[in-house]
Amino acid sequence: MAISVVGLIMLMRTAGKRAFATMLALIAAIMLLLYMAYYWAPQGNGMATMRFLVPTFPIYILGTLFALAQIPRARITVAVSVIALQLLWGTRDLVQQTAQLHHAKESLAIVTDELHNIAHRDDVVIGDNGLLQHLDFVREYKLADISLLRTGAGIVGGMMARANGDNPSPMQSEKMALRRQKYTGLFGSGRRKFVSDVQKWSDGHAVYFVGLERDMSNFDDTRKMHVIKRIALPQMPQDTSRRTGGPFGRGGPGFFGRPGGAGPPGIMGGFGDAREVVIAQWKP
């Protein structure tokens, strides 16, 4: 990025290119300032939202290329140095994250295939957000987030709300809280309203829970849950990276995983380091 800034400054000083270079610099600066103003994350939880800066990358690339073009002797040296630094710094983590991402997507594909053999179009599927985002692309089922049945704002929402009181925040905790106001309370009226809404929404279709068996305890009466399929998942690749925690979790793609293991399903999707997922029919 430093080289690209130098390149943009050099481009501004080039006759006939000043207006073009100024436009590029303003676009990059405005998008960066807007991002910094909105996604305020002093706890370091805004890493996943940096995708919103991707449209500025071509500007940085153009600035870098122009800077290198003005210094012919430095082209090869700088290019080799940057590539070597990137390989030394990120190759091991990249390989590890790729293996973990493959595991997460493979697990989701296995579960989706099994669900296709059981559920039908317009059936309701209750599960974690990572699974629901995947199933949303399938466009065959009605989806309900099980975190609405958990204490407070759910695992991720609750952690973000406590960790980052500044607003606005990268995880938009206020939006999560508003979504859950409809089902306030871990027990009693909040859960009864959730059950009532799911019954109406299903409109006579079947209702399934897909996830870890321990999460079935979020339902008031587990006797109404009937496990109809147990799905074995592949083993998660061993983590050999330098990371000790954070959004991807050490040991797997969980959210805030613990050393040597994985946290709950997180931003990569999948089911963390779980070896089994159940499909249960819920008859409220």
Backbone hydrogen bonds, N-H to C=O, Kabsch-Sander energy under -0.5 kcal/mol:
donor,donor_aa,acceptor,acceptor_aa,energy
5,V,1,M,-2.1
6,V,2,A,-2.0
7,G,3,I,-2.4
8,L,4,S,-2.5
9,I,5,V,-2.1
10,M,6,V,-2.4
11,L,7,G,-2.2
12,M,8,L,-2.1
13,R,9,I,-1.2
14,T,11,L,-1.3
17,K,14,T,-2.0
18,R,14,T,-0.6
21,A,17,K,-2.8
22,T,18,R,-2.6
23,M,19,A,-2.2
24,L,20,F,-2.1
25,A,21,A,-2.5
26,L,22,T,-2.5
27,I,23,M,-2.3
28,A,24,L,-2.4
29,A,25,A,-2.7
30,I,26,L,-2.9
31,M,27,I,-2.2
32,L,28,A,-2.2
33,L,29,A,-2.7
34,L,30,I,-2.6
35,Y,31,M,-2.2
36,M,32,L,-2.5
37,A,33,L,-2.2
38,Y,34,L,-2.0
39,Y,35,Y,-2.7
40,W,38,Y,-1.7
40,W,168,P,-0.8
41,A,39,Y,-0.7
44,G,41,A,-2.0
49,T,46,G,-0.9
50,M,47,M,-1.6
51,R,48,A,-0.8
52,F,49,T,-1.9
53,L,50,M,-2.0
54,V,51,R,-1.5
56,T,53,L,-1.9
57,F,54,V,-1.8
59,I,56,T,-0.7
60,Y,56,T,-1.6
61,I,57,F,-2.5
62,L,58,P,-2.5
63,G,59,I,-2.4
64,T,60,Y,-2.4
65,L,61,I,-2.7
66,F,62,L,-2.3
67,A,63,G,-2.1
68,L,64,T,-2.4
69,A,65,L,-2.0
70,Q,66,F,-1.3
71,I,67,A,-0.6
71,I,68,L,-0.8
74,A,71,I,-1.5
75,R,71,I,-0.7
75,R,72,P,-0.9
78,V,74,A,-3.0
79,A,75,R,-2.6
80,V,76,I,-2.6
81,S,77,T,-2.3
82,V,78,V,-2.7
83,I,79,A,-2.4
84,A,80,V,-2.7
85,L,81,S,-2.5
86,Q,82,V,-2.3
87,L,83,I,-2.4
88,L,84,A,-2.5
89,W,85,L,-2.3
90,G,86,Q,-2.8
91,T,87,L,-1.4
94,L,90,G,-2.7
95,V,91,T,-2.6
96,Q,92,R,-2.2
97,Q,93,D,-3.0
98,T,94,L,-2.3
99,A,95,V,-2.1
100,Q,96,Q,-2.2
101,L,97,Q,-2.7
102,H,98,T,-2.4
103,H,99,A,-2.0
104,A,100,Q,-2.5
105,K,101,L,-2.7
106,E,102,H,-2.5
107,S,103,H,-2.4
108,L,104,A,-2.2
109,A,105,K,-2.3
110,I,106,E,-2.2
111,V,107,S,-2.3
112,T,108,L,-2.5
113,D,109,A,-2.3
114,E,110,I,-1.9
115,L,111,V,-2.4
116,H,112,T,-2.2
117,N,113,D,-1.1
118,I,115,L,-1.3
119,A,115,L,-3.1
122,D,140,E,-3.4
123,D,120,H,-2.1
124,V,206,A,-2.5
125,V,142,K,-3.3
126,I,208,Y,-3.3
127,G,144,A,-2.0
132,L,128,D,-2.4
133,Q,129,N,-2.6
134,H,130,G,-1.2
135,L,131,L,-2.6
136,D,132,L,-1.8
137,F,133,Q,-0.6
137,F,134,H,-1.1
138,V,135,L,-0.9
139,R,135,L,-1.3
142,K,123,D,-2.6
144,A,125,V,-2.4
146,I,127,G,-2.3
146,I,144,A,-0.5
148,L,145,D,-1.5
149,L,146,I,-2.2
150,R,147,S,-1.2
154,G,151,T,-1.9
157,G,153,A,-0.6
158,G,154,G,-2.3
159,M,155,I,-1.7
160,M,156,V,-2.5
161,A,157,G,-2.4
162,R,158,G,-2.0
163,A,159,M,-2.4
164,N,160,M,-2.1
172,Q,169,S,-1.3
176,M,172,Q,-1.7
177,A,173,S,-2.5
178,L,174,E,-2.4
179,R,175,K,-1.9
180,R,176,M,-1.5
181,Q,177,A,-0.9
181,Q,178,L,-0.5
183,Y,180,R,-1.5
184,T,181,Q,-0.9
190,G,187,F,-0.8
192,R,188,G,-2.2
193,K,189,S,-2.5
194,F,190,G,-1.8
195,V,191,R,-2.7
196,S,192,R,-2.5
197,D,193,K,-2.8
198,V,194,F,-2.4
199,Q,195,V,-2.3
200,K,196,S,-2.2
201,W,197,D,-2.7
202,S,198,V,-2.5
203,D,199,Q,-1.0
204,G,199,Q,-0.5
205,H,202,S,-2.0
207,V,282,W,-0.5
208,Y,124,V,-3.1
209,F,280,A,-3.4
210,V,126,I,-2.6
211,G,278,V,-2.0
215,D,212,L,-1.4
216,M,213,E,-1.6
217,S,214,R,-1.4
218,N,215,D,-1.8
219,F,216,M,-1.7
222,T,220,D,-0.6
224,K,221,D,-1.9
225,M,222,T,-1.6
226,H,224,K,-0.5
226,H,281,Q,-2.3
227,V,225,M,-0.6
228,I,279,I,-2.6
229,K,279,I,-1.4
231,I,277,V,-3.4
232,A,230,R,-0.6
233,L,275,R,-2.4
240,T,238,Q,-0.6
249,G,246,G,-0.9
252,G,249,G,-1.3
255,F,264,P,-1.8
256,F,246,G,-1.2
256,F,254,G,-0.7
257,G,246,G,-0.7
257,G,254,G,-0.6
261,G,250,R,-0.7
261,G,258,R,-2.1
266,G,253,P,-0.8
266,G,269,G,-0.6
268,M,253,P,-0.8
269,G,266,G,-2.1
274,A,271,F,-1.8
277,V,231,I,-2.2
278,V,211,G,-3.0
279,I,229,K,-2.7
280,A,209,F,-2.8
280,A,278,V,-0.5
281,Q,226,H,-2.6
282,W,207,V,-3.0
283,K,224,K,-2.1
283,K,281,Q,-0.5
